[in-house]
Amino acid sequence: MEMKDEQQPPHASCSPELLVQQVKAAAAAAGVELAGENALERYDEAAFSQVVATARDAGLSAFTYLRMNKKLFDGDNWREFVSFVRAMADGGARPALPRCDTGHSDLYVGFLDAGKERKAPEAEGAATAAAV
């Protein structure tokens, strides 16, 4: 999602932007939400801007940032990442996770409500087993 066609070497004969368009069209045709992730370890404004543009155009329901490591937290890289996260939140089709998983997947999302922490049932069971 962060790659542009113009950044690919001519001998590669590839089009990452066209690939994203094809996946977007397939998701729309199938009536499913589209989620994405980055493929490369990049921390530059150009890559982050491409993801934001692709997310807006594709109407992403979620984006996973891969390769979060020590380099991400270095000065300029961190500033670029913070700007990227803000841009995604401001322009995303769904800026916040839903309170429930309406897709009936096996995804669990935990929330903190009014200072009261809720734990997944499996987490509570593990804590009980560890105490015994």
C-alpha positions, 0 to 999 in steps of 0.5 A: 500500500505504500509503494508507487508504480514510479518507484519500481525498477523498469525490469520488474514490470510490476504495478503495486498501485494497480494491484491495490486497485484490483484487490479493492474492486474484488473486495467491493464485488464480494461485498467484504470490507478491505483491510491493508498493511504495509509491505516494506520497512519505510519511515518516509513521508512519501510512503506514509502519504501513499498509504493515506491516499490509498486508504482514502481511495480504497475506503479501508476498514483497517490498516496494520503497520508492520515492522514497528521496531527501534528505527521507527522511534528515531527522531524524524521517523517518529515524527513522520509516523505520528503525522501518518497516524493522525492523517489516517485517523482524520481521513479514514472511512472508519476512524474508530473500531466498532464496539462489537465485531459485527463480522462474526470473526474470531477477532477480539477487541478489548476496551477500557470503560470508565476506569473499569477494565474488562478482560477476555474470558480466556484471560480471566481463566488463565489468571485463575489457573495461574493462581491455583 
